[in-house]
Amino acid sequence: MDEKTRTGLSKFLSLVLRHEPETIGIELDDQGWVEIESLLGQARAHGKDLSRATLDEVVETSPKRRFAISDDGTKIRASQGHSVDVQLGYQPTTPPERLFHGTVASSLDSIKAAGLTKMARHHVHLSPDLQTARAVGARRGKPVVLQVAAGRMHRAGHSFFLSANGVWLTDCVPPQYIDFPEG
Ligand code: HQG
């Protein structure tokens, strides 16, 4: 499979497993899982030629490991990033002292006032390292990386969750826990 096909299929899976399952007539269960057979059948019925082997390849080669297959191999879900209502079931976890968030300059005034808010998703997404945060911010323009005092937040009672693919999730980050870059 070439890179372009792989990226296209990954975007398609993100769309139906995180945001709009109804576009191909599938339903996610409470934890976000769907039967792979049903996904493949409905995808084909909507013009996406997707075999089990192709699906497995997209899942295994996803650089961000966005999708998880159940232990028995019959179901799939997105590991984070949903806008539809699902309970991913991650346990609260103690975060490292510092986490990072990649954004762009045009959001900074609003973030300084309101902190980081979950916008359309379930959680605020934080990255474990600078490089990842920079790549997240770069999706929207010239990246600006904010440092989050996750340890201090956690000691103050905020819950953190670590997704299966290494993304840190929390409800909100009030501005007093954010280090803004100078200038
Ligand atoms: C910004 C991708 C104004 C926030 C990535 C971001 C990530 C505010 C945007 C995952 C704000 C939300 C999530 C406030 C936050 N005022 N702007 N108060 N609070 N923002 O896409 O973190 O490729 O929902 O800075 O790699 O960018 O999809 O979140 O710019 O892990 O697997 O509002 O999505 O993963 O954007 O990205 P998003 P995100 P995937």
Boltz pocket constraint, residues with backbone or C-beta under 6 A from the ligand:
constraints:
  - pocket:
      binder: B
      contacts: [[A, 14], [A, 64], [A, 66], [A, 80], [A, 81], [A, 102], [A, 103], [A, 104], [A, 107], [A, 110], [A, 111], [A, 114], [A, 115], [A, 116], [A, 117], [A, 118], [A, 119], [A, 120], [A, 121], [A, 124], [A, 125], [A, 126], [A, 136], [A, 137], [A, 140], [A, 167]]
      max_distance: 6.0
